[in-house]
Structures are given as C-alpha cells and as structure tokens.
C-alpha cells in the first residue's frame, strides 16, 4: 500500500488492486495488466502516480484514471518485488529469478544487464540516496543482514 499526500491510497490485495479516494474504497481499473490479481507491489512515485509491479515481469504507472505505460521485462521469469526511481530516466528494480536475487537498472528507458549478487538471499528494501545511488538492504545468504550501495 502506498499513500499520497492528498490522503488517497493505492493498495495491492489478494483480490486485486484497490484505490482509496479519501472517502471510499473501490476496485482500481487495471486494463493492460496480464492478471489483475497478480499485483505484487505498489509504490508512490509522485503526486497522483504510483508504480505497480505484477506477475510476468510486468509493471506500469497507475493514476486515478487507470493504468498507464504498462511495460514488461524481456525476461518474464523474473518476479519483480520492488522498483525505485523514475522509469523515464533512471530506476532500480529488484526481484527473484531462476538464479536467485536479481538487481536491474533502467537508464533512459533501456534495461542494463541484470546483476545477481551472489551473497544476497533476499532484498527487502531499496531507497534512493543520491541522483544515481541506491541503498539496497536485505538478508545475506550466510545469515545476518546485508546492505550495499
């Protein structure tokens, strides 16, 4: 779930995407997504805009008017779990693929080569800490925490 500053909220539920408009909860229009119940995460990216990540390596931008700019990774085996940044400029995504944890970077609407950090078991958070730097945190394969930039 991700709140906007005006009191609206977008949330991924087991029955699909829902939108809180400040007075009532309603089903969110998700045309363009492969499976409306396959939404895995939402993240606010600006006023009245959220990034929505779905099964099948699919993600898009949601506004109160519906889905916009639905895109899919070339490798549909990657299950996206988070995305941070501006998909029109520079963004970082993470997920799980056949080889484990995968980190991806989007630069100028082009995906760079994926990176599988061998020491990472799971990524639980990413946060932008500079124009082109992200803090990545999670669990190391050998136990304990993991953090990297």
N, C-alpha and C positions, 0 to 999 in steps of 0.2 A: 504494500500500500504506500502511496506517496501523496502527501498533501501539498496543495498550492497555497500561496499567501492569501488568497481571497476566501479560503475556507472550503474550497472544493477538493475532492479527493478521488483518485483512481485506485482501484484495488483488484488484484488477481485472486479469484476464489476457485474452489473446486468445481463450480458450475459455470465459470467463465469470468469475463471482465465486467465490473460494476463501477458506476460513477455516482458520487455523492455531490449534488449540486448546491448544497448548503441547506436544503430543506427536505429533500427526499433522495432515496437510493433507487437507482434504475439500472437496468441492463445497458451496458455500453455497446454501441454499434461497432462490430468488428469485421465488416466486409473487407476482404483482401487477405485475411489470415487463413492459413490452411485448416486449423482446427480451433474454433473459439474456446474450447475447454483446455487447450494446450498452452495457455499463457503461463509463463514461469516467473516473470518478474516485471515490475513497473518501476520507473524512476523519473522524478520530475526533472525536466531539462530547461524549463523556462516558464514564463507566465502562460498558463493555459496549455502547456505542452508537456507530454510525457513520452518516454521511450518505453516500448512494450516488447519484451522478449518472449518468444514462443518456441514450441517444439519444431523440429525440422530446420534448425538454424535460421529461423525467420525472426525478424524484428521490424518495427515500424514506429512511426510517430503518431500519437493519439492526441487529438484536440477534442473539445466538447462536441464538435461536429462529426467526429468519427476518425477512422484510421487514415493516415496519410503516409506516403512514401514507404510502402511495405517492401522490404528487401530480404534477400536470403544469401547466406554464405555459400561459396562454391562447394564446400564440404558439408553435406547435410548430416553427417554422422556426429558433428559437434553439437552438444547440447549447451546452448548459451545459458549462463546463470547471472551475468551482470554486464552492464555496459556503462561507461562513463565518458563524458566529453561531448564534442559537437560532431555529429556524423557527417556534416558538410565540410569539416575542417580536419580535426584531429580527435580521435577517440581510442579508447582501450576497452577491450571486451575480454571476458574470461568464460571458461566453460569446461566441459569434460568431453573427451573424445576417446577413440579406441586405445590411445597410448596414455591416457590419464588426463591430468590437468593441462589445459591449453590456454595460452595468453595470445591475444590477437591485437593488432594495431590497425587503425583505419586512418589513412592520410590522404586528404584530397579526394575522398570517396573511392579510394583504392586500398584493398587489404594488403598488408605486408605479410611476409612469410610467418606462419604460426610458430610459437615457441612453446615447447613442452619442458618446463623447469623440472629436472629430474628429482630434486629434493623435496618437492611440494606434494602433499597428499590432497589438500583441499584449500581453495581460496574462499574466504568468507567476506572479504571487503576490499573495495578499491576506492581510492579517493584522489582526486586531482590536487596536487600540491604545488604546481607551477604551470607555466604555459605548455611545457612538453614533458612534464614529470608526474607520475602517479605513484602513490604508496599502495602496495599490494600486501595484504595480511591474510594469514590463514594458519594451517596446521602443517608441520613438517612430517615427512614420512617416518623419521626416526623418533617421533613424539615431540611434544613441545610446540611452541609457536613458531611462526615464520613471518618475517616482514622483509620486504625488499622495495627498492625504488627502481 
